[in-house]
Amino acid sequence: MNYECLEFQQDGGIATITFNRPKALNALNSATLRELDNALDCIAGDENIRVLILTGAGDKAFIAGADITEMRTLTPLGARKFAQLGQTIIDRLQRLPIPVIAAVNGYALGGGCEMALACDFIYAAETATFGLPEISLGIIPGFGGTQRLPRLIGANMARELIFTGKYLSAEKAREAGLVNTCLPADQLMAGVAEVARQIAKKGSASLRAAKDAIRQGLNCDLNSGLEIERDAFALCISSPDAKEGTSAFIEKRKAEFAGSRDI
């Protein structure tokens, strides 16, 4: 896959998308979003890919936000369409059936923070910076930040960050529950690759079921979430993953999962 705004690499079962507009600090414009949409199509259709990593080109930014040079020319209707485009594609990322890890190597501001929020979890370089500073531009987050951030770190903390537009260091973001792990910048990609390899060895069908149960459960009450979990568990139990995993346990050997996402 050849792109102008992205780089795509695949190493075994692990795919990496690198946002590649370093002169613009990897800011999201419409072209980048459409290329990401295309890349997600390809990834969703390739059962050999078990984990996706997102990162940014260069050492300054993951994604420094939406492209302000494009935004400032928008009419209200154009702004709504731009927000719809970003929300739709970032939602596609969140719904991808495989685990997605954000490797945040620098600024993750505005749309960049919103992109990271849609990943399953975030590893950050110690030099990374997070924030939703749109309020300082006279606007608000438009790619899901007002909805995903409160669900992740709580409404009060999210209100403070969105109302003030202040930035969080990687360590402060970890303390707030936004980031899982902070690593030295020169160790970030190696650390993310290691956890990606661990995940990629697990059964694709059970990973898909777990991801979907968590995602759906966060948007409903506990009893409904437990019902979702029961149904997913019941479907998993007859899958090739479960047969291989339980057999390997009984036979005292390492499980070798086939890779199919089907349950």
Wavefront OBJ file of the C-alpha trace (Angstrom):
o trace
v 0.000 0.000 0.000
v 1.432 3.347 -1.078
v 0.296 6.565 0.572
v 1.328 10.209 0.615
v 0.375 11.010 4.212
v 0.921 7.601 5.835
v 3.462 4.835 5.888
v 2.280 1.242 6.189
v 4.488 -1.638 7.287
v 3.750 -5.254 8.167
v 6.012 -7.601 10.066
v 4.390 -10.981 10.468
v 1.081 -10.496 12.242
v 1.847 -6.914 13.316
v 0.987 -3.907 11.134
v 2.241 -0.366 11.781
v 0.694 2.823 10.435
v 2.920 5.891 10.730
v 1.358 9.321 10.240
v 3.856 10.884 7.875
v 3.528 14.653 7.545
v 6.467 15.636 9.771
v 6.725 19.194 8.389
v 3.135 19.730 9.594
v 3.784 17.771 12.803
v 1.641 15.002 11.278
v -1.502 17.165 11.502
v -4.685 15.511 10.283
v -6.131 16.867 7.065
v -8.858 15.346 4.908
v -6.322 13.525 2.729
v -4.725 11.853 5.755
v -8.090 10.758 7.089
v -9.108 9.269 3.740
v -5.820 7.398 3.460
v -6.328 6.049 6.972
v -9.809 4.911 5.982
v -8.334 3.008 3.048
v -5.631 1.457 5.228
v -8.239 0.293 7.746
v -10.167 -1.368 4.890
v -7.062 -3.338 3.953
v -6.256 -4.279 7.547
v -9.809 -5.374 8.332
v -9.734 -7.689 5.317
v -6.383 -9.312 6.120
v -6.670 -12.123 8.671
v -2.881 -12.373 8.882
v -2.778 -9.044 10.723
v -3.386 -9.605 14.432
v -2.271 -6.293 15.982
v -2.062 -2.710 14.693
v 0.344 -0.056 15.989
v -0.150 3.665 15.302
v 2.723 6.150 15.602
v 4.012 9.385 14.102
v 6.958 10.188 11.835
v 9.841 12.137 13.329
v 10.601 12.743 16.982
v 8.331 15.719 17.652
v 4.769 14.575 17.092
v 2.412 11.637 17.069
v -0.276 13.918 15.630
v -0.237 17.576 16.636
v -3.946 18.034 15.895
v -6.214 18.683 12.952
v -4.703 20.794 10.169
v -5.600 24.366 11.128
v -4.754 25.692 7.656
v -7.598 23.545 6.329
v -9.947 24.158 9.270
v -9.798 27.952 9.211
v -11.396 28.088 5.738
v -14.383 25.915 6.656
v -17.974 27.110 6.637
v -20.294 25.713 9.350
v -21.494 23.076 6.881
v -17.923 22.280 5.870
v -16.905 22.050 9.537
v -19.722 19.601 10.215
v -18.621 17.456 7.284
v -14.995 17.575 8.438
v -16.003 16.545 11.965
v -18.184 13.770 10.535
v -15.274 12.504 8.439
v -12.934 12.446 11.432
v -15.481 10.890 13.771
v -16.464 8.187 11.278
v -12.915 7.087 10.545
v -11.734 7.247 14.156
v -14.811 5.225 15.140
v -13.808 2.671 12.483
v -10.406 2.496 14.142
v -11.997 1.841 17.534
v -14.228 -0.867 16.051
v -11.402 -2.645 14.256
v -11.617 -6.303 15.330
v -7.929 -6.504 16.250
v -6.132 -4.814 19.163
v -4.769 -1.348 18.328
v -1.890 0.230 20.274
v -0.984 3.920 20.115
v 2.780 4.499 20.318
v 2.747 8.216 21.115
v 6.191 9.571 20.329
v 5.564 13.319 20.774
v 2.678 15.780 20.648
v -0.760 14.132 20.777
v -2.935 17.223 20.701
v -6.488 17.789 19.534
v -7.217 15.267 16.807
v -4.026 13.427 17.729
v -5.201 12.904 21.282
v -8.607 11.875 19.912
v -6.926 9.346 17.597
v -4.999 7.876 20.530
v -8.164 7.717 22.645
v -9.746 5.404 20.054
v -6.891 2.903 20.385
v -7.163 0.048 22.849
v -4.352 1.438 24.964
v -1.508 3.935 24.811
v 2.236 3.621 25.345
v 3.999 6.989 25.373
v 7.518 8.310 25.150
v 8.519 10.169 28.295
v 8.776 13.281 26.103
v 5.198 12.994 24.794
v 2.550 15.642 25.459
v -1.230 15.195 25.499
v -4.058 17.703 25.355
v -7.284 18.932 23.820
v -6.437 22.631 23.327
v -9.258 23.484 20.918
v -10.865 25.863 23.432
v -7.867 28.187 22.936
v -8.826 28.428 19.240
v -12.413 29.310 20.036
v -13.709 25.851 19.123
v -14.170 22.471 20.823
v -12.874 18.959 20.091
v -14.653 17.589 17.033
v -13.288 14.076 16.536
v -14.772 12.474 19.665
v -12.735 14.051 22.445
v -15.705 15.322 24.453
v -17.108 11.775 24.482
v -14.130 9.414 24.772
v -11.992 11.355 27.247
v -14.672 11.465 30.016
v -15.280 7.748 29.550
v -11.592 7.032 30.027
v -10.462 9.373 32.816
v -13.750 10.555 34.331
v -15.963 13.542 33.640
v -14.420 16.023 36.077
v -10.833 15.563 34.906
v -11.980 15.655 31.279
v -13.898 18.892 31.877
v -10.822 20.520 33.382
v -8.619 19.524 30.454
v -11.152 20.546 27.811
v -12.215 23.821 29.492
v -8.641 24.983 30.149
v -6.983 23.491 27.066
v -3.958 22.649 29.187
v -1.391 20.034 28.264
v -0.391 16.915 30.176
v 3.089 15.455 30.223
v 3.362 11.743 29.522
v 3.779 10.990 33.217
v 0.788 13.149 34.215
v -1.249 11.443 31.492
v -0.248 8.080 32.955
v -1.279 9.195 36.443
v -4.643 10.328 35.039
v -5.274 6.922 33.447
v -4.893 8.131 29.866
v -1.576 6.354 29.247
v -0.683 2.788 30.241
v 3.102 2.982 30.178
v 5.791 5.663 29.733
v 9.112 4.688 28.174
v 12.289 6.545 27.183
v 11.810 7.873 23.662
v 14.488 5.620 22.192
v 12.824 2.546 23.719
v 9.204 3.312 22.806
v 8.846 1.346 19.586
v 10.756 -1.640 20.957
v 8.496 -1.700 24.015
v 5.350 -1.448 21.927
v 6.598 -4.131 19.525
v 7.218 -6.498 22.428
v 3.699 -6.164 23.828
v 2.288 -6.419 20.287
v 4.134 -9.706 19.801
v 2.717 -11.020 23.070
v -0.814 -10.155 21.947
v -0.299 -11.498 18.418
v 0.442 -14.958 19.859
v -3.044 -15.132 21.374
v -6.098 -16.443 19.550
v -7.567 -13.943 17.095
v -11.151 -15.047 17.687
v -10.923 -14.701 21.451
v -9.145 -11.341 21.165
v -11.933 -10.133 18.911
v -14.583 -11.363 21.349
v -12.845 -9.728 24.322
v -12.403 -6.408 22.523
v -16.010 -6.341 21.364
v -17.377 -7.279 24.806
v -15.376 -4.501 26.476
v -16.403 -1.913 23.871
v -20.097 -2.761 24.032
v -20.106 -3.129 27.809
v -18.725 0.370 28.337
v -21.794 1.767 26.613
v -24.455 -0.015 28.630
v -25.401 -0.908 32.203
v -23.627 -3.705 34.098
v -26.346 -6.328 33.686
v -26.498 -5.765 29.931
v -22.708 -5.911 29.798
v -22.679 -9.220 31.649
v -25.161 -10.619 29.137
v -22.874 -9.502 26.298
v -19.986 -11.254 28.037
v -21.980 -14.470 28.509
v -22.895 -14.591 24.830
v -19.312 -13.914 23.738
v -17.979 -16.557 26.141
v -20.477 -19.125 24.831
v -19.453 -18.448 21.229
v -15.747 -18.643 22.099
v -16.030 -22.021 23.811
v -16.695 -23.850 20.530
v -14.086 -21.940 18.506
v -10.828 -23.412 17.175
v -9.033 -21.065 19.580
v -10.693 -22.649 22.593
v -10.112 -26.180 21.341
v -6.413 -25.474 20.777
v -5.955 -23.522 23.997
v -7.589 -26.087 26.271
v -5.875 -28.998 24.524
v -2.488 -27.301 24.854
v -3.086 -26.728 28.569
v -4.003 -30.369 29.195
v -1.097 -31.617 27.059
v 1.325 -29.213 28.810
v 2.488 -27.523 25.608
v 2.368 -24.023 24.178
v -0.802 -23.207 22.272
v -0.437 -22.516 18.548
v -3.431 -20.513 17.436
v -4.351 -20.656 13.740
v -5.166 -16.978 13.379
v -8.764 -17.030 12.155
v -10.966 -14.293 13.611
v -14.066 -16.447 13.180
v -15.831 -17.801 16.255
l 1 2 3 4 5 6 7 8 9 10 11 12 13 14 15 16 17 18 19 20 21 22 23 24 25 26 27 28 29 30 31 32 33 34 35 36 37 38 39 40 41 42 43 44 45 46 47 48 49 50 51 52 53 54 55 56 57 58 59 60 61 62 63 64 65 66 67 68 69 70 71 72 73 74 75 76 77 78 79 80 81 82 83 84 85 86 87 88 89 90 91 92 93 94 95 96 97 98 99 100 101 102 103 104 105 106 107 108 109 110 111 112 113 114 115 116 117 118 119 120 121 122 123 124 125 126 127 128 129 130 131 132 133 134 135 136 137 138 139 140 141 142 143 144 145 146 147 148 149 150 151 152 153 154 155 156 157 158 159 160 161 162 163 164 165 166 167 168 169 170 171 172 173 174 175 176 177 178 179 180 181 182 183 184 185 186 187 188 189 190 191 192 193 194 195 196 197 198 199 200 201 202 203 204 205 206 207 208 209 210 211 212 213 214 215 216 217 218 219 220 221 222 223 224 225 226 227 228 229 230 231 232 233 234 235 236 237 238 239 240 241 242 243 244 245 246 247 248 249 250 251 252 253 254 255 256 257 258 259 260 261 262 263
